[in-house]
């Protein structure tokens, strides 16, 4: 794989949870604002995210290249729940919902 030091795009790996923080969902997107809106409004009712009501952002990481974001998403998905929670708690110790950071910036 080609190594890129800095990218020109905004890509995000993110982790959502449900209201009781019992389920973790990891995804990747090039528009976190729009994607959070889609999750929150259950755009795809048959999806894992909709079935388990994972609407609450508890972790995100920004990348400049989609290839790096996809690679990181795969790494996170392969982590145990314990290791995912440790990763999340490094930046969000109380597992606070971070949706409000993006609330006013949702685009269609």
Beta strands, then each sheet from edge to edge (+ up, - down):
strand 1: 11-17
strand 2: 24-29
strand 3: 56-63
sheet 1: 2+ 1- 3+
end
